[in-house]
Amino acid sequence: MGTVIFLLMTGTYPFEGKNPIQVMQSITKGVYTFPSDIKISNVCLSIIHHLLQVAPDSRYGYDEYLAHPFVSTPPNDYLAELRKLFGPMYGLADPLSVHEEPPPPPPTHYEKSEMIPPPMLKKPSDTFMSNSANHMRAI
């Protein structure tokens, strides 16, 4: 779960290397770094740190994960934090107040001209039989 949260927050994987062996060494040593150009809250850093522990005894379990503020705090607190973090980056006072037009709803029915006919497939037995017949003729 720590790797998933890390990936969602940074857009990169936590463990890096020039080849698979170096990646495995990073994983077994627990060596990871956060990108310097991305701002991440202390609450998020904390849960990632606790979930990416190498030793299973020191890694968060299910109960600790659910009790952590990253998971247990209502989202409104995080929305305010997101506004503070990303508002200046996009030149917006409140980036979450900018709404795009919703996409149009999918059609409820299709005209006959819009339907795409399924491709005509040969039955596997026809193909096998014709190939067998051609092979037998060659013998």
C-alpha positions as a Markdown table, in Angstrom:
| # | Residue | x | y | z |
|---|---|---|---|---|
| 1 | Met | 0.0 | 0.0 | 0.0 |
| 2 | Gly | 2.9 | 2.3 | 0.7 |
| 3 | Thr | 4.2 | 1.9 | -2.9 |
| 4 | Val | 0.7 | 2.7 | -4.3 |
| 5 | Ile | 0.3 | 5.9 | -2.1 |
| 6 | Phe | 3.9 | 6.9 | -3.1 |
| 7 | Leu | 3.1 | 6.4 | -6.8 |
| 8 | Leu | -0.2 | 8.3 | -6.6 |
| 9 | Met | 1.3 | 11.2 | -4.7 |
| 10 | Thr | 4.5 | 11.6 | -6.8 |
| 11 | Gly | 3.9 | 9.9 | -10.1 |
| 12 | Thr | 7.1 | 7.8 | -9.7 |
| 13 | Tyr | 8.0 | 4.5 | -8.0 |
| 14 | Pro | 9.7 | 4.7 | -4.6 |
| 15 | Phe | 12.5 | 2.3 | -5.4 |
| 16 | Glu | 14.8 | 3.0 | -8.3 |
| 17 | Gly | 17.8 | 1.5 | -10.0 |
| 18 | Lys | 19.5 | 1.3 | -13.3 |
| 19 | Asn | 18.6 | -2.4 | -13.6 |
| 20 | Pro | 16.3 | -4.9 | -11.8 |
| 21 | Ile | 19.1 | -6.0 | -9.5 |
| 22 | Gln | 19.6 | -2.4 | -8.2 |
| 23 | Val | 15.8 | -2.0 | -7.8 |
| 24 | Met | 15.7 | -5.2 | -5.7 |
| 25 | Gln | 18.6 | -3.9 | -3.6 |
| 26 | Ser | 16.8 | -0.6 | -3.0 |
| 27 | Ile | 13.7 | -2.5 | -2.0 |
| 28 | Thr | 15.5 | -4.9 | 0.4 |
| 29 | Lys | 17.4 | -2.0 | 2.0 |
| 30 | Gly | 14.3 | 0.3 | 2.1 |
| 31 | Val | 16.1 | 3.1 | 0.2 |
| 32 | Tyr | 13.7 | 5.6 | -1.4 |
| 33 | Thr | 13.6 | 9.3 | -1.9 |
| 34 | Phe | 10.8 | 11.7 | -2.6 |
| 35 | Pro | 11.1 | 14.0 | -5.7 |
| 36 | Ser | 12.3 | 17.4 | -4.5 |
| 37 | Asp | 9.9 | 19.3 | -6.8 |
| 38 | Ile | 6.7 | 17.8 | -5.3 |
| 39 | Lys | 5.2 | 19.1 | -2.1 |
| 40 | Ile | 3.8 | 16.3 | 0.1 |
| 41 | Ser | 2.1 | 16.8 | 3.4 |
| 42 | Asn | 3.7 | 15.5 | 6.6 |
| 43 | Val | 0.7 | 13.3 | 7.2 |
| 44 | Cys | 1.2 | 11.7 | 3.8 |
| 45 | Leu | 5.0 | 11.4 | 4.3 |
| 46 | Ser | 4.3 | 9.7 | 7.7 |
| 47 | Ile | 2.0 | 7.0 | 6.3 |
| 48 | Ile | 4.3 | 6.2 | 3.4 |
| 49 | His | 7.3 | 5.9 | 5.8 |
| 50 | His | 5.4 | 3.6 | 8.1 |
| 51 | Leu | 4.2 | 1.4 | 5.2 |
| 52 | Leu | 7.5 | 1.1 | 3.4 |
| 53 | Gln | 9.4 | -0.3 | 6.4 |
| 54 | Val | 11.6 | -3.3 | 5.5 |
| 55 | Ala | 11.0 | -5.2 | 8.7 |
| 56 | Pro | 7.5 | -6.6 | 8.8 |
| 57 | Asp | 7.3 | -6.1 | 12.6 |
| 58 | Ser | 7.9 | -2.3 | 12.3 |
| 59 | Arg | 5.6 | -1.9 | 9.2 |
| 60 | Tyr | 2.1 | -0.7 | 9.8 |
| 61 | Gly | -0.6 | -3.4 | 9.9 |
| 62 | Tyr | -4.2 | -3.0 | 8.9 |
| 63 | Asp | -5.4 | -1.5 | 12.2 |
| 64 | Glu | -2.5 | 1.1 | 12.3 |
| 65 | Tyr | -3.2 | 2.0 | 8.7 |
| 66 | Leu | -6.9 | 2.6 | 9.3 |
| 67 | Ala | -6.1 | 4.6 | 12.5 |
| 68 | His | -3.5 | 6.9 | 10.7 |
| 69 | Pro | -4.7 | 10.5 | 10.1 |
| 70 | Phe | -4.1 | 10.1 | 6.4 |
| 71 | Val | -6.9 | 7.6 | 6.3 |
| 72 | Ser | -9.0 | 8.5 | 9.3 |
| 73 | Thr | -9.2 | 12.3 | 8.9 |
| 74 | Pro | -12.2 | 13.6 | 6.9 |
| 75 | Pro | -11.4 | 14.8 | 3.4 |
| 76 | Asn | -12.3 | 18.4 | 4.0 |
| 77 | Asp | -9.2 | 18.9 | 6.1 |
| 78 | Tyr | -7.1 | 17.7 | 3.1 |
| 79 | Leu | -9.0 | 19.8 | 0.6 |
| 80 | Ala | -7.9 | 22.9 | 2.5 |
| 81 | Glu | -4.3 | 21.6 | 2.5 |
| 82 | Leu | -4.5 | 20.9 | -1.2 |
| 83 | Arg | -5.7 | 24.5 | -1.8 |
| 84 | Lys | -2.7 | 25.8 | 0.1 |
| 85 | Leu | -0.2 | 23.5 | -1.7 |
| 86 | Phe | -1.4 | 23.7 | -5.3 |
| 87 | Gly | -3.1 | 27.0 | -5.5 |
| 88 | Pro | 0.0 | 29.1 | -6.0 |
| 89 | Met | 1.4 | 26.5 | -8.4 |
| 90 | Tyr | -1.5 | 27.1 | -10.8 |
| 91 | Gly | -2.0 | 30.7 | -10.1 |
| 92 | Leu | -5.4 | 30.1 | -8.6 |
| 93 | Ala | -6.7 | 31.3 | -5.3 |
| 94 | Asp | -8.8 | 28.2 | -5.0 |
| 95 | Pro | -7.9 | 25.5 | -7.6 |
| 96 | Leu | -10.7 | 23.2 | -6.5 |
| 97 | Ser | -13.3 | 25.8 | -7.4 |
| 98 | Val | -12.5 | 25.6 | -11.1 |
| 99 | His | -14.9 | 23.3 | -12.8 |
| 100 | Glu | -14.9 | 22.0 | -16.3 |
| 101 | Glu | -18.0 | 21.4 | -18.3 |
| 102 | Pro | -19.2 | 17.8 | -17.6 |
| 103 | Pro | -19.0 | 15.5 | -20.6 |
| 104 | Pro | -22.3 | 14.8 | -22.4 |
| 105 | Pro | -24.2 | 11.8 | -21.3 |
| 106 | Pro | -23.9 | 8.7 | -23.4 |
| 107 | Pro | -26.6 | 8.1 | -25.9 |
| 108 | Thr | -29.5 | 5.9 | -24.7 |
| 109 | His | -30.0 | 4.4 | -28.1 |
| 110 | Tyr | -28.1 | 4.1 | -31.4 |
| 111 | Glu | -29.3 | 4.6 | -34.9 |
| 112 | Lys | -28.9 | 1.6 | -37.2 |
| 113 | Ser | -26.3 | 3.4 | -39.2 |
| 114 | Glu | -24.2 | 4.0 | -36.1 |
| 115 | Met | -24.0 | 0.3 | -35.3 |
| 116 | Ile | -20.8 | -1.5 | -36.3 |
| 117 | Pro | -21.5 | -5.1 | -37.4 |
| 118 | Pro | -19.4 | -7.8 | -35.8 |
| 119 | Pro | -16.5 | -9.1 | -37.9 |
| 120 | Met | -17.2 | -12.4 | -39.7 |
| 121 | Leu | -15.0 | -15.0 | -38.2 |
| 122 | Lys | -14.3 | -18.5 | -39.6 |
| 123 | Lys | -15.1 | -21.4 | -37.3 |
| 124 | Pro | -11.9 | -22.9 | -36.0 |
| 125 | Ser | -13.0 | -26.3 | -37.3 |
| 126 | Asp | -13.3 | -24.9 | -40.9 |
| 127 | Thr | -9.8 | -23.5 | -40.8 |
| 128 | Phe | -8.3 | -26.7 | -39.3 |
| 129 | Met | -10.1 | -28.9 | -41.8 |
| 130 | Ser | -9.1 | -26.7 | -44.8 |
| 131 | Asn | -5.4 | -26.6 | -43.6 |
| 132 | Ser | -5.5 | -30.4 | -43.1 |
| 133 | Ala | -6.9 | -30.9 | -46.6 |
| 134 | Asn | -4.3 | -28.7 | -48.2 |
| 135 | His | -1.6 | -30.5 | -46.2 |
| 136 | Met | -2.9 | -33.9 | -47.3 |
| 137 | Arg | -2.9 | -32.8 | -51.0 |
| 138 | Ala | 0.7 | -31.8 | -50.7 |
| 139 | Ile | 1.7 | -35.3 | -49.5 |
